[in-house]
Amino acid sequence: MLEQLGPGLITGAADDDPSGIATYSQAGAQFGFGLLWTMVFTWPLMVGIQMVSARIGRVTGQGLAANMRRVFPRWVFYPIVFLLVVANTINIAADIAAMGDALRLLVGGRVHWYVIGFGLISLLLQVFIPYQRYVRVLKWLTLSLLAYVAVVFMVHVPWKAAAAGTIFPKVILDADFAMMIVAVFGTTISPYLFFWQASQEVEELRAVPGAMPLVSSNLTEAREHLRRIKIDTYIGMGFSNLIAFFIILSTAVTLHAAGVTNIETSAQAAEALRPLAGELTFLLFAAGIVGTGMLAVPVLAGSAAYAVADSFEWRQGLDRKWYEARRFYALIALATLGGVALDFSSIDPIKALIWSAVINGVIAVPIMVVMMLMAVRPDLMGPFVIKRRLQVLGWLATVVMLVAVGVMFALWK
């Protein structure tokens, strides 16, 4: 089972980045158990759209942007790739800042030094560690998210009320409630995850000598890989949503119960837990921010680099040495160090994160539409066009995101 897990597990875990932790913490603090149902609702949608992206990568042997270039005119995918890079860079800045704040809470010291350190460590790991070894590092980092499972068992949880909030959707006809649902959906279904999982399937393909894209493979071998992708994606996205569920639950029974209803950053959530839930709970929550940040920053930088390199047909891949794919690694460096630089600017990190969420919401819908159109093209996918069930899930996820973005703009102040 562990051998079957890889791109899907890492992608799902990276979705619970420090920025996501802040969103889920605010959901629990502001509305208690009222939004636990969203994690059940979004799981199949997330599975559907991520499975589409993974299949496109494995079947064609190319990333999403490379396939977009083959099928659509430049004016369709160039703006999407540009906005993805901008959103990812802002997200990297927010995540590294949160990691720096969390480490300051744990050991003291100056946040700016930690920001520089986290940025450089993440960059050096991506550039100088061979792909197969680096993937193992990322897999181990997913365990840091178990801190949020442990947090729940450090506090008293009224499980009957929590179960009711999970099973029976609670809807409040209120702008704040609607905006929070939009934020949760936008955090859970993110464009950078599409590009990363597709590209990681390509990396996995290249890591096996003589391996061919599924469109050129025999049917038996192809079925084995498609089954692996299915297992990997179901478990990876399930793990992602389970952790998000526990974050909402833990902040609901601590912060919301104590009347703390406004959380803007993950580090603020950790600090607020200290007097309410004890020192160990605080330590687990803060340490989890650092661990998941170290997992998410490479995914954010890497997905941006894959998208740009595929768009311009540059040599790319974490399996290559830095001097074999200079422009690809330069893109990773620019995204990572650009995020670090933003933390030293006068830009308000909270406002920057809001703009990142808006950009992600805007580009998510066209990317999902383009993915769904590509996944049913026989000239691209051969005999492995997606079947009706996956089409329904993928289009349902697309419609949900479209509605969420529409609500976001309708309620925009």
Buried (B, 14 or more C-beta within 10 A) or exposed (E): EEEBBBBBBBBBBBBBBBBBBBBBBBBBBBBBBBBBBBBEBBBBBBBBBBBBBBBBBBBBBBBBBBBBBEBBEEEEBBEBBBBBBBBBBBBBBBBBBBBBBBBBBBEEEEBBEBBBBBBEEBBEBBBEBEBEEBBEEBBEBBEBBBBBBBBBEBBEBEEEBBEBBBEEEBEEEEEEBBBBBBBBBBBBBBBBBBBBBBBBBBBBBBBEEEBEBBBEBEEEEBEEBBEBBBBBBBBBBBBBBBBBBBBBBBBBBBBBBBEBBEBBBBBBBBBBBBEBBBEEBBBBBBBBBBBBBBBBBBBBBBBBBBBBBBBEEBEBBBBBEBEEBEEBBBBBBBBBBBBBBBBEEEEEBEEBBBBBBBBBBBBBBBBBBBBBEBBBBEEBBBEBBBEEEBBEBBBBBBEBBBBBBEBBEEEEE
